[in-house]
Amino acid sequence: MAPILEMRGITKTFPGVKALDNVNLVVEKGEIHAICGENGAGKSTLMKVLSGVYPHGTYEGDIVYDGEVRSFRGIRDSEHVGIIIIHQELALVPLLSIAENIFLGNEISKAGVINWDEAFRRSSELLKQVGLSEPPTTLIKDMGVGKQQLVEIAKALSKKVRLLILDEPTASLNERDSQALLDLLLEFKKQGLTSIMISHKLNEISRVADSITVIRDGSTVSTLDCKSGVSEDQIIRDMVGRQLDDRYPPRHPKIGEVLFEVKGWNAFHHLNTQRQIVKDVSFNVRKGEIVGIAGLMGAGRTELAMSVFGKSYGRHITGEAFLHGKPVDVSTIPKAIEAGLAYVTEDRKHYGLLLEDDIRQNISLANLPGIAKGGVIDEDRERKVAEDYRSSLRIRSSNIFHKTLNLSGGNQQKVVLSKWLFSNPELLILDEPTRGIDVGAKFEIYSIIERLASEGKGILMISSEMPELLGMCDRIYVMNEGRFVAELPRGEATQESIMRAIIRTAGRDAA
């Protein structure tokens, strides 16, 4: 049986950068084909070539789909033959309903008038196919990210999809929603749908993929048949070009006195002021210590971190904060920064970076006085600071004037870290520091965190990846429904003990 897709010798060049160099990809009908590679390897670029985001004529090579050479001039051309791409950043309009989003640009109409009854009927059928029970009139803004992802898939089904491309589909999902999405892909596979999945989560790839193509530095490295057995170590070796013996750097902590402490912290929802999201939380972080916060999505971890960092989230915030045993004012972001706090957000694209600005401007953003003389920016000083961080954190770019928008996820995260390190914090709060980053870049981020701790800084680390917390942290607080429900030293912390603490307290609250 002929493959549904062949991409032959695909080469794509941007000014000064060859993003794809003679890439080849073969996808069989009815399979789930995974594409792996480090950030910046060219995975998303390849899929944008396939879907017509980069139209024919802007690249070299051939796309053979259903036995025919195709020349897609745009997304509509690829969608017309059943190729649908769902990007990592979901393309839904929050203030429109599910039905309006599903048929946006593809409205069911007659003589220019939309047939809403038919739109709602067909939306209900599509929602049922993806396992959603919400009414078609539900606004997107009122749904969680996991359900929004399913709406995107329903939208793809409405266009009679035959080849579904998913770019990091579970990057923003919790464990339960991720598993539900993977189960749905397996169900679609039984129905004959072909899927291409880009993902950094090797455990998920191993679970659902029939074959894996690994791309490194814009070139095809290998295609692996999962039926014959593929180990994660083999995938990692092909991705990074070397054996990655350890997922985490060696940890030899020198933990000192209490650096930062919070007592009796409370915060309420920023819109619904009757809903308490942080409930009487107390914790501390010592010098040279990496402290983790574990918990399920919605437990209140990010809300806690943001409310402590300059009260940047929440209302009616109360509690006390101490630095070196003395009360400290963290009531505004400038005061929190001045006190020695820094917060690396979980959403680097929206809150961590000015994407249209270059590396140099982003790095200096949190500490403009550090590059100014008499209130005027010293451009020589700004360039030197940016060059130093670009070198020490190994930010891969042509120069410091490279737009952050065009950096890979791992390198964007290094720019965010550089920005906050330049503010010279004593406590660094890291919220999902490796979200959407490949294993090679993760190790580099972990090594930076380890180095900061060894310099005596305190690290507070929030992560939804339990192996990450267990591999990096000296102590872990477990959070559930706004409260800290357990505190586990490194020797006692396991995935089982963390989940046991969450389930035990959830059961007690329900009772």
GUVOSE-340886 format. One record per residue: residue in three letters; x, y, z of N, C-alpha, C in turn. Coordinates in steps of 0.05 Angstrom, whole numbers, plus 32768, in hexadecimal, padded with zeros to 4 digits. Layout:
<nodes>
ALAXYZXYZXYZ
...
</nodes>
This chain:
<nodes>
MET80117FE88000800080008000801280198000
ALA800C802C7FEE801C80457FEC801880568005
PRO802D8064800E802A807680258017808D801E
ILE800A809880327FF980AF802E800980C88028
LEU802280C98033803280E28031804F80DB802E
GLU805C80E9801B807980E98019808381058016
MET8096810D802680A38127802380C08121801B
ARG80C7812A800380E181237FF880F4813B7FF5
GLY810B813980028120814D7FFF811781698005
ILE8107816D801B80FD8187802281138198802E
THR811781AF8021812B81C3802B811E81DE802D
LYS812181EA8044811482048049812982168056
THR812D822E804A8141824180548134825B805B
PHE813B8265807381348280807B814E82918079
PRO814C82AC807A816482BC8077817982B4808B
GLY818F82A9808181A682A2809181A48287809F
VAL818D8279809C8189825F80AA817C824B8097
LYS818882338096817C821D8087816C820C809C
ALA81528210809D8141820380B1813D81E680AB
LEU813A81DF8091813781C38088814B81BD8072
ASP815881A68074816D819F8061816981838057
ASN815B81818040815781678033814881538045
VAL8132815C80518123814B8064811181388054
ASN8110811F805D80FE810B805080EC80FF8066
LEU80D280FC805F80BF80F1807180AB80E08062
VAL80A680C7806D809280B58061807E80AE8077
VAL806480B28071804F80AC8084803B80998077
GLU8037808280848025806D807A800880748080
LYS7FF6806A80707FD9806F80757FD18062808F
GLY7FC18070809F7FB5806580B77FC8806280CF
GLU7FE0806E80CD7FF3806C80E47FF4808680F4
ILE7FFF8084810C8007809C811B8025809E8119
HIS802E80B3810C804A80B78106805480CE8117
ALA806880C98128807380DE813A808B80EA812D
ILE808E8104813280A68113812980B4811E8142
CYS80CD8116814780DC811F815E80F4812F8156
GLY80FD813F81688116814F8164811881648179
GLU8130816F817C81348185818F8125819E8185
ASN812181B18198811681CA8190812881D7817B
GLY811B81E18165812B81ED8150813581D9813B
ALA812D81BF813E813781AB812B812981AD8110
GLY811281BA810F810481BD80F680E981AF80F4
LYS80DF81A3810980C78193810980AF81A48100
SER80AA81BA810E809381CB8108809681D780EC
THR80AE81DE80E580B381EA80CA80AA81D680B4
LEU80B281BC80B880AB81A780A5808C81A580A3
MET807E81A680B9806181A380B8805481BC80AC
LYS806081D380AF805681EB80A2805A81EA8084
VAL806F81DD807B807381D9805F805D81C68054
LEU805881B180638044819D805B802881AA805A
SER802181BA806D800681C5806E800181DE805E
GLY801681E880518013820080408017821A804E
VAL801E821A8068802482338076803C82408067
TYR8050822F806080658237804E805E822C8032
PRO8054823D8020804982338007805E82297FF4
HIS8054821A7FE08066820F7FCB807582267FBE
GLY808E82227FB9809F82367FAE80B182437FC2
THR80AB82407FDC80BC824B7FF180CE82367FFD
TYR80CD821E7FF280DE82087FFB80E581F77FE3
GLU80F981E57FE6810081D27FD280F781B77FDA
GLY80F381A57FC680EA818A7FCC80CD81857FC4
ASP80C4816D7FC880A981657FBF8098815A7FD6
ILE807F81617FD6806B81557FE7805981437FD6
VAL805A81297FDD804981167FCE8033810C7FE1
TYR801A81137FDB8004810C7FEC7FEF80FD7FDC
ASP7FE880E57FE67FD580D47FD77FDF80CE7FBB
GLY7FFA80CB7FB8800580C37F9E800980D97F8B
GLU800280F37F93800581097F818018811E7F8D
VAL8029812A7F7C803A81407F84802881597F88
ARG802A81657FA08018817B7FA7802781957FA8
SER801A81AB7FA2802681C67FA3801281D87FB2
PHE801381D67FCD800081E57FDD800882027FDE
ARG7FF582147FD77FFB82307FD77FF3823D7FF2
GLY7FE6822E80037FDD8238801D7FCE8222802C
ILE7FC5822980447FB8821580557F9E820A8048
ARG7F90821C803B7F778212802E7F7B81FC801A
ASP7F9281FD800C7F9881E87FF87F9D81CD8006
SER7FAC81CE801C7FB281B4802A7F9881AA8038
GLU7F8881BD80437F6F81B480507F5C81A8803C
HIS7F5C81B280247F4A81A8800F7F4E818B8009
VAL7F678181800D7F6C816480087F6D81548023
GLY7F66816180397F63815280527F7B81538065
ILE7F8E816580607FA5816980727F9F81808085
ILE7F9C817A809F7F95818F80B27FAB819080C8
ILE7FB481A880CE7FC981AB80E37FBD81BA80FB
ILE7FC381AF81137FBB81BC812C7FD581C68139
HIS7FD881E0813A7FF181EB81447FF281EA8163
GLN800A81EC816E800E81EC818B7FFE82038198
GLU7FFE821A818B7FEE823181957FD3822E8188
LEU7FBF822781977FA48221818C7F98823A817E
ALA7F8C823581677F81824B81567F63824D815A
LEU7F5B825081737F3E825481797F3982708182
VAL7F21827A817E7F19829581877F0A829281A1
PRO7F16829C81B77F0B829781D27EEE82A181D6
LEU7EE682B781C97ECC82C281CE7EB782B881BB
LEU7EBE82A581AA7EAA829881997EA3827C81A4
SER7E8C8272819B7E83825781A57E9282418197
ILE7E8E822981A17E9A821181957E92820F8178
ALA7E78821281737E6E820F81577E7982248145
GLU7E7B823D814F7E868253813E7EA3824D8138
ASN7EB28242814B7ECE823C81467ED282258133
ILE7EC2821181367EC481F981257EC182018107
PHE7EAD821281027EA7821980E67EB1823580DE
LEU7EC3824080ED7ECE825A80E77EDD825980CD
GLY7ED5826A80BA7EE1826A809F7ED78254808D
ASN7EC5824380987EBA822D80897E9C822A8090
GLU7E8F824180927E748242809D7E608233808B
ILE7E4C822780997E368219808B7E21822F8085
SER7E1F8236806B7E0D824C80657DFF8248804A
LYS7DEB825880457DDD8257802C7DD582748025
ALA7DDD827D800E7DD8829880057DE382AC8019
GLY7DFA82A580257E0882B780377DFD82B78053
VAL7DE982A6805A7DDD82A580747DE6828B8082
ILE7DF1828D809A7DFA827680A97DE3826680B3
ASN7DE4824C80AE7DCF823980B87DD8822F80D4
TRP7DD0823E80E97DDA823881047DCF821D810E
ASP7DB7821581077DAC81FB81107DBE81E58105
GLU7DC681E680EC7DD781D280E17DF381D380ED
ALA7DFD81EB80F27E1781EE80FE7E1881E1811A
PHE7E0381E6812A7E0281DB81447DFF81BC8143
ARG7DEE81B381317DEA8196812E7E0481888127
ARG7E12819281137E2B8186810A7E4181898120
SER7E41819F812E7E5481A381447E50818E815A
SER7E37818981607E31817481757E3B8159816C
GLU7E38815281537E42813881497E608137814B
LEU7E6E814D81437E8B814D81447E95814C8161
LEU7E88815B81737E90815B818F7E8D813F819B
LYS7E78813181937E748115819C7E8B81038193
GLN7E958108817A7EAB80F881707EC580FB8180
VAL7EC98113818B7EE28118819A7EDD811581B8
GLY7EC5810E81C07EC0810881DC7EB9812181ED
LEU7EAE813581E17EA6814D81F07E88814E81F3
SER7E7E8155820B7E618157820F7E5781748211
GLU7E698187820E7E6181A382107E4E81AB81FA
PRO7E3B81BD82007E2981C781EA7E3A81D781D6
PRO7E3281D781BC7E4081E581A87E41820381AC
THR7E2F820D81BE7E2E822A81C37E42823381D9
THR7E50822081E57E64822681FA7E7A823881EF
LEU7E81824D81FD7E97825E81F47EB2825081FA
ILE7EC5825481E87EDF824881EB7EED82518204
LYS7EE9826A820C7EF7827482247EEE8266823D
ASP7ED78259823C7ECC824B82547ED5822E8255
MET7EE8822682447EF1820A82437F0E8208824A
GLY7F1681F182567F3281ED825C7F4281E78242
VAL7F5D81E882457F6E81E4822D7F6A81C98221
GLY7F6681B482327F63819982277F4A81978215
LYS7F3481A3821D7F1C81A3820D7F1F81B481F5
GLN7F2D81CA81F77F3281DB81E07F4281CB81CA
GLN7F5481BB81D37F6381AA81C07F50819781B1
LEU7F3C818D81BF7F29817B81B27F17818A819F
VAL7F1181A381A57F0281B481927F1281B88178
GLU7F2C81BC817B7F3D81BE81637F3B81A58152
ILE7F3B818E815F7F39817481517F1E81718143
ALA7F08817A81527EEE817A81467EED818B812D
LYS7EFA81A2812F7EFC81B581187F0A81A78101
ALA7F1F819881077F2D818980F17F1B817480E5
LEU7F0B816680F67EF9815280EB7EE3815E80D9
SER7EDC817780DF7EC7818480CF7ED1818980B3
LYS7EEC818980AF7EF8818E80957EFF81748087
LYS7EF4815E80917EF9814480857F16813D8084
VAL7F23813F809B7F3F813A809E7F47811D8097
ARG7F5D811A80887F6880FF80827F8480FC808E
LEU7F92811380907FAD8113809D7FAD812A80B1
LEU7FAD812280CB7FAC813580E17FC8813A80EC
ILE7FD0815380EC7FEB815A80F77FE781698112
LEU7FF4815F81277FF1816B8141800D8173814B
ASP8011818D8150802A81978159802A819B8177
GLU8038818A81858039818A81A2801D818B81AE
PRO800C817781A87FF0817881B07FEB817781CE
THR7FFE816B81DE7FFA816881FA800C817B820B
ALA8019818E81FE802C819F820C801F81AE8224
SER800681B782207FF981C782357FE481B78244
LEU7FE3819D82407FCE818C824D7FD8817E8266
ASN7FC6817982787FCD816982907FCE814B8287
GLU7FD5813B829A7FD9811E82947FBF8111828A
ARG7FA9811882977F90810B82907F8781138274
ASP7F88812E826E7F80813782547F93812D823E
SER7FAD812A82457FC0811F82317FB98103822A
GLN7FB380F3823E7FAC80D782397F9280D58229
ALA7F7F80E6822E7F6680E6821F7F6A80ED8202
LEU7F7C810081FD7F82810781E27F9080F181D3
LEU7FA380E481E07FB180CE81D37F9E80B781CD
ASP7F8C80B181E07F78809C81DB7F6680A381C3
LEU7F6080BD81BF7F5080C581A97F5F80C1818E
LEU7F7A80C6818E7F8A80C281767F8A80A4816F
LEU7F8C809381847F8C8076817F7F71806D8173
GLU7F5B807A817D7F41807381737F3E807C8156
PHE7F498094814F7F48809D81337F59808B8121
LYS7F6E8080812C7F7F806E811D7F6F80558115
LYS7F5F804B81277F4E803481217F3A803A810B
GLN7F33805381087F20805C80F47F2E806380D9
GLY7F49806080D97F58806480C07F64807F80BD
LEU7F62809180D17F6D80AC80CF7F8B80AA80D3
THR7F9A80B980C37FB780BB80C67FBE80D480D6
SER7FD180D180E97FD980E780F97FF880EB80F9
ILE8000810480F9801D810A80FE801D811A8118
MET802E8112812B802F811F8145804B8128814B
ILE804E814281508068814D815A8066814E8178
SER8079814281868079814281A38094813E81AE
HIS8098814B81C680B1814681D580AD813181EB
LYS8094812881EF808E81168204809280F981FA
LEU80A980EE81FF80B080D481F3809F80BE81FE
ASN809580C08216808480AA8221806980AA8212
GLU805F80C18209804680C281FA804B80B781DE
ILE806180BF81D2806880B581B7806A809781B7
SER8078808C81CB807B806F81CD8060806181CF
ARG804D806E81DC8033806281E08022806081C7
VAL8023807581B580108076819F801D80738183
ALA8036807981808042807B8165804780608159
ASP8043805E813F804A8046812F8066804A8124
SER806E8062811E80898067811480918083811D
ILE80AC8088811D80B780A1812780CC80AB8113
THR80CA80C4810B80DF80D080FB80ED80E5810D
VAL810880E2810F811880F5812081268109810D
ILE812381238114813081388105814481468118
ARG815B814B810D81708159811C817D816E810B
ASP817E81878114818A819D81068180819F80E9
GLY8166819B80E68159819F80CB815C818780B8
SER8167817180C1816A815A80B0815E814180BC
THR8155812F80AB814A811580B48161810480BF
VAL815F80FA80D7817480E980E3816C80CC80E1
SER815380C680E8814B80AA80E7812C80A880E7
THR8123809180DD8106808A80DF8105806F80ED
LEU80F7806E810380F68056811580DB80498114
ASP80DB802E811280C2801F811180BD8015812E
CYS80A78020813980A1801A815580987FFD815A
LYS80907FF0814480877FD48147809F7FC2814F
SER80B67FCA814680CE7FB9814C80DB7FC18167
GLY80CF7FD5817480D87FDD818F80EC7FF4818D
VAL80E6800A819A80F78021819A80FA802B81B6
SER8113802F81BF8117803981DB8118805781DB
GLU8111806381F28114808181F48131808981F1
ASP8143807981FB8160808081F88168808281DB
GLN815D807081CA8164807181AE8159808B81A1
ILE8140809281A8813480AB819D814580C381A6
ILE814C80C481BF815C80DB81CA817780DC81BC
ARG818380C581B8819E80C581AB819C80D0818F
ASP818780C98181818480D48165817D80F28166
MET816D80FA817A81658116817C817C81298182
VAL818D8121819581A28134819E81BD812D8193
GLY81BF8116818581D98110817881EE8105818B
ARG81E580FE81A381F880F381B681E880E281CB
GLN81F680D381DA81E980C381F081E480D68207
LEU81CB80D8821081C480E8822781C280D5823F
ASP81D880D2824E81DA80BE826381C780C4827A
ASP81C480DE828081B380E68296819F80FB828D
ARG818680F982968172810D828F8175812682A0
TYR8182812382B78185813982CA81A2813C82D2
PRO81AC815482D781C8815782DF81CC814C82FB
PRO81E48144830281E9813A831E81E481518332
ARG81D98149834881D1815E835C81E181598376
HIS81F1816C837E8200816B839781FA818483A7
PRO81E2818583B381D9819F83BF81E881A783D8
LYS81EC81C183DA81F781CD83F381E281E083FD
ILE81D081D5840D81B881E4841581BE81F4842F
GLY81B8820E842E81BE821F844481A582278454
GLU81A6823F845F81908249847081788250845F
VAL81618254846D8149825B845F814D82768451
LEU814882778438814B828F84288131829E8426
PHE811B8290841E8101829D841A80EC828C8427
GLU80D9829A843480C3828C844280A9829B843E
VAL8094828B843B80798296843980688289844F
LYS8058829A845D804782908473802A8298846F
GLY8018828584717FFB828A84717FF282998458
TRP7FFA829084407FF4829E84277FD88296841D
ASN7FC882AA84167FAD82A6840B7FA982B883F3
ALA7F9A82AD83DF7F9482BD83C87F7982B483BC
PHE7F6B82C783B07F5182C183A47F5282C58386
HIS7F4082B983787F4082BA835B7F3E82D78352
HIS7F4C82DE833B7F4D82FA83337F3383058328
LEU7F2082F383207F0682FB83167EF082F4832A
ASN7EF082DB83327EDC82D183467EE882D48362
THR7EE482EB836E7EF182F083887EE682E0839F
GLN7ED182D0839A7EC782BE83AF7ED682A483AF
ARG7EE5829F839A7EF3828583987F10828783A1
GLN7F16827983B67F31827983C17F42826583B2
ILE7F59826D83A87F6A825B83987F83825483A6
VAL7F8C826383BA7FA3825D83CA7F9A825F83E7
LYS7F9D824983F67F91824784107FA582418426
ASP7FAD825784347FBE8255844C7FD882458447
VAL7FE6824C84317FFE823E842A8017824A8437
SER80288239844280418241844D8057822F8442
PHE806E823B843B8085822B8431809E823B8434
ASN80B5822E843080CF823B843080E2822F841C
VAL80F5823F8414810A823584028125823E840D
ARG8138822B840F81528231841B816682398405
LYS817C8245840D8192824B83FA819C823183EE
GLY819F823283D381AA821A83C58197820383C2
GLU817E820883C9816A81F283C8815781F583B0
ILE815181DE83A4813C81DE838F812381D1839B
VAL810E81E0839E80F681D783AA80E081D58395
GLY80D381BE839380BE81BA837F80A281BE838A
ILE809081C48378807381C4837F806581B2836B
ALA805B819C8376804C81888365802E818B8369
GLY801F818383568002818483587FF58181833D
LEU7FDB817B833E7FCC817883257FC68194831A
MET7FBE819583007FB681AE82F47F9F81B98304
GLY7FA081D383097F8A81E083187F8E81DF8336
ALA7FA581D5833F7FAA81D3835C7FB081EE8368
GLY7FB8820283587FBE821C83627FDB82238363
ARG7FEC8213835680098217835780128231834A
THR8009823583318010824E8323800482668331
GLU7FEB8264833A7FDE827A83487FEE82828361
LEU7FF8826E837080098273838780228282837F
ALA80308278836B804982848363804582A1835A
MET803082A6834A802B82C18340802282D48355
SER801282CA8368800982DB837E802082E38390
VAL803482D18394804B82D883A4805D82EB8395
PHE805F82E8837A807082FA836A806183138363
GLY80628326837680578340837180388341836F
LYS802B832D837A800E832B83798004832F835C
SER80128321834A800C8324832D7FF483138325
TYR7FE8830483387FCF82F683337FC082F5834D
GLY7FA582F7834A7F9482F483617F8A830D836E
ARG7F77830A83807F6C832183907F6D831983AE
HIS7F6A832E83BE7F68832A83DC7F7F831883E5
ILE7F97831E83DD7FAE830D83E47FB883158400
THR7FBC830184117FC68306842C7FDB82F18432
GLY7FEB82F88446800182E7844E801B82F68452
GLU803082E9845C804982F68461805F82E98451
ALA807282F98447808A82EF843980A382F98447
PHE80B782E7844980D082EE845780E882E78445
LEU80FC82F88445811582F38437812B82F5844C
HIS813B82E0844F815082DF8464814482E5847F
GLY812B82DB8484811F82DE849E811282F984A3
LYS8114830B849181088326849580F0832A8482
PRO80DB8338848C80C4833D847A80CC834B8461
VAL80C08343844A80C7834F843180AD83578422
ASP80AE836D84148096837784068096836C83E9
VAL8083835B83E38080835083C88065835883BD
SER805B836F83C48040837783BD803D838083A0
THR8053838783938052838D83768069837F8368
ILE8068837C834E807D836F833F8098837D8342
PRO80998398833F80B383A6834380BE83A1835F
LYS80AD83A1837480B7839C838F80C083808392
ALA80B3836D838680BB8350838780D7834D837A
ILE80DB835A836380F483588355810A83658366
GLU8104837D83718117838B8382811F837A839B
ALA810B836B83A58110835A83BD8122834283B6
GLY8124833B839C8135832483948126830C838A
LEU810C8310838180FC82FB837680FC82FD8357
ALA80FA82E6834A80F682E5832D80E382CF8327
TYR80D282D2831380BE82BE830C80BF82B882EE
VAL80C682A082E780C6829682CC80AB828982C6
THR809A829782B6807F828E82B2807D827482A2
GLU8066826682A58062824E8295805B82548278
ASP8053826D8273804B82758258805F8289824D
ARG807582808243808B8292823B808382A48224
LYS807282998212806C82A981FA805A82C081FF
HIS804782BD8213803582D38219803F82E5822F
TYR804C82DA8243805382EA825B807182EC8260
GLY808182DB8253809D82DB825980AE82EB8246
LEU80A582EF822D80B582FB821980A683108209
LEU80B4832381FD80AA833481E880B4832881CE
LEU80A3831781C280AB830781AB80B683168194
GLU80AB832E819080B3833E817980CE834D817E
ASP80D7834D819780F08359819E81078344819C
ASP811F834E819B8136833B81988140833181B3
ILE8153831F81B2815E831281CA8169832881DD
ARG8178833B81D28184835081E28170835F81F3
GLN815A836881E68146837881F4813783678209
ASN8132834E82048124833D8217813483378230
ILE814E8333822C815F832D8243816183448257
SER8161835C824D81648373825F814A837D826B
LEU8134837182638119837B82698113837E8287
ALA811C836B82978115836B82B48128837B82C5
ASN813D838582B88151839482C8815D83AB82B7
LEU814B83BD82AE815583D3829D816983E582AB
PRO816683EA82C6817A83FA82D4819683EE82D1
GLY819883D382CD81B283C682CB81C083CC82B2
ILE81B383D8829E81C083DE828481BD83FC827E
ALA81B6840C829281B18428828E81C5843A829C
LYS81CA8452829081DA8466829D81C98480829D
GLY81C3848A82B581B384A282B7819884A082AA
GLY818C848882AC8172848382A18171847E8283
VAL8189847C8276818A8477825A8198845C8255
ILE818C844C824381968432823D81B284348231
ASP81C58426823C81E08424823281E1840C821F
GLU81E08411820581DD83FB81F181F583E981F1
ASP820D83F381F6822483E281F7822283CE820E
ARG821983D98225821583C8823D820083B38238
GLU81EA83BB822B81D483A9822581DD83928212
ARG81ED839981FE81F7838581EC820A837181FB
LYS821B837C820C822E836A821A821F8357822D
VAL820B8361823B81FB8350824D81EE833A823D
ALA81E28341822681D4832D821581E88319820A
GLU81FF832282018213830F81F7821C82FC820C
ASP822083068225822982F5823B821582DF8241
TYR81FB82E6824281E782D2824881E382BF8230
ARG81E582CA821881E282B9820181F882A38201
SER821082AB820A82268298820B822482858222
SER821E828F823A821E827E82528207826B8253
LEU81F08273824881D88261824781D68253822D
ARG81E98257821B81EA8249820181D0824D81F1
ILE81C8826681EE81B0826C81DE81B8826A81C0
ARG81AB825881B281B28254819681A482688184
SER81B3827A817981A9828F816881BF829A8157
SER81B882A8814181CD82B4813081DB82CB813F
ASN81CC82DA814F81D882F0815F81C482F98174
ILE81CB830D818481B88317819981A28328818D
PHE81A3832E8173818D833E81678179832C8159
HIS817B8312815F816882FE8154814D83028163
LYS813783038154811D83068160811682ED8171
THR810C82F18189810682DA819A80EF82C9818E
LEU80DE82D6817E80C882C8817080D382B18160
ASN80EB82B4815480F682A081428108828C8150
LEU810A828D816A811A82798179810A8260817F
SER8117824A818381098231818B8100823581A8
GLY80EE822381B180E3822581CC80F9822481E2
GLY810C821281DE8121821081F28132822981F4
ASN8138823581DD8147824E81DD8137826681E7
GLN811D826681E2810C827B81EE810D8279820C
GLN810C82608216810C825D823381278266823F
LYS813C826282318156826C823A8157828B823B
VAL814A82978228814882B58228813982BE8241
VAL812282B18247811282B8825F812382B58278
LEU8132829F827A8144829A8291815982B08292
SER816482B7827B817982CC827B816E82E68285
LYS815582ED827D8148830682858147830782A4
TRP813F82F182B0813B82F282CD815682EF82DC
LEU816982E082D0818382DE82DD819182F982DD
PHE818D830A82C98199832482C8818E833682DE
SER8176833082E8816B833F82FF817883378319
ASN81898323831881998319832F818783118347
PRO817482FE8343816282F78359816F82E5836D
GLU816382E58385816C82D18399815A82B98398
LEU814082BD8391812D82A7838E812282A78372
LEU812582918365811B828E83498104827A8349
ILE80EC8285834180D48274834080D1826B8323
LEU80D18251831E80D08245830480B582378300
ASP80A4824082EE808A823482EA808B822582CF
GLU808A820A82D1808C81F982B980A4820182A8
PRO80BD81FF82B380D4820B82A580DC81FC828B
THR80D381E4828780DA81D5826F80C381CD825E
ARG80AC81DB8261809481D48251809A81D98233
GLY809481C48223809781C7820680B481C781FD
ILE80C681BB820D80E381BB820680EC819E8204
ASP80FE819981F08108817E81EB811C81758201
VAL8122815B8201813281508217814E815C8218
GLY815A816282018175816E82018175818A820D
ALA8162819A8205815F81B58210815781B4822E
LYS814781A182358140819E82518158819A8263
PHE816B8189825A81838184826A8193819E826D
GLU819481AE825881A281C8825B819481DA826F
ILE817981DB826E816A81EB8282816F81E1829E
TYR816E81C682A1817381BA82BC818F81C182C6
SER81A281C182B481BE81C882BC81C081E582C5
ILE81B181F782B881B1821382C181A5821582DD
ILE818F820782E18181820782FB819481FD8311
GLU81A181E7830B81B481DB831E81CB81EE8324
ARG81D581FC831081EB820F831481E282268326
LEU81CA8230832281C08246833281BD823D834F
ALA81B38225835381B0821B836F81CC8218837C
SER81DF820F836D81FA820C837882078226837F
GLU81FD823C837282078257837981F982638392
GLY81E68253839D81D9825C83B681BD826883B2
LYS81B48269839981998274839581848260839D
GLY816D826983A48156825883AA814582548391
ILE813C823B838C812C8235837581128229837E
LEU80FC8235837580E1822A837980D78221835E
MET80D28208835A80CD81FC834080B181EE833F
ILE80A081F9832D808681EC8328808881DC830F
SER807E81C38310807E81B382F88068819E82F9
SER805C819982E18048818482DE8055816982D8
GLU806F816982D2807E815182CC808B814682E6
MET807F813282F280898128830B80A6811E8309
PRO80AE811082F380CA810882F280DD811F82F3
GLU80D5813682E880E5814E82E980E981588306
LEU80D38159831580D58161833180E6814E8341
LEU80E28134833D80F1811F834C810F81208344
GLY81148127832B8130812783228140813F832A
MET813281568330813F816F8335813D81798352
CYS812881728360812181818379812D81738392
ASP8134818483A5813D817B83BF8126817683D2
ARG8110818383CD80F8818183DE80E0818883CD
ILE80C9817B83D280B2818083C18099818583D3
TYR808C819B83CE807281A083DA805D819583C6
VAL8048818983D18032817F83C18019819183C6
MET800E819B83B07FF781AE83B27FDE81A283A6
ASN7FC881A683B47FAE819D83AA7F9881B083B3
GLU7F8881B983A07F7281CA83A57F7981E383B6
GLY7F9081EF83AF7F98820883BC7FA8820583D5
ARG7FAC81EC83DF7FBB81E783F87FD481D683F3
PHE7FE881DA84057FFE81C784067FF681B08417
VAL7FF68198840C7FEC8180841A8002816D8422
ALA801A81728419803181618421804B816F841B
GLU805F8168842B807B81718426808D81598427
LEU809A8153841080AA813B840E80C781418408
PRO80D98137841A80F6813A841380FD812883FB
ARG8114812D83EF811C811F83D7811A810183DA
GLY812380F783F1812480DA83F6810980CD83F7
GLU80F480DC83FE80D980D1840180C780D783E9
ALA80D080E783D780BF80F083C180BF80DC83AA
THR80A880D283A480A480C0838C808A80C9837F
GLN808680BF8366806D80C68359805580BB8369
GLU805980A38375804480978385803E80A7839E
SER805380B083AC804E80BF83C5804180DA83BF
ILE804880E683A9803C810083A2801E80FC839B
MET801880E8838A7FFC80E383837FEC80DA839B
ARG7FF880CB83AD7FEA80C283C57FE280D983D6
ALA7FF380ED83D87FED810583E87FD6811583DB
ILE7FD6811783C17FC0812583B37FA6811783B6
ILE7FA680FC83B17F8D80ED83B27F8280EB83CE
ARG7F9480E883E27F8B80E683FE7F7D81008406
THR7F88811784007F7C813084087F63813683F8
ALA7F63812E83DE7F4B813383CE7F34812383D9
GLY7F39810A83E17F2580F983ED7F1A81048407
ARG7F2D811084177F25811B84317F148134842D
ASP7F1C814584197F0C815D84137EF08156840A
ALA7EEE814183F97ED4813883EE7EC2812E8405
ALA7ECF812084187EBF8116842E7EB4812C8440
</nodes>
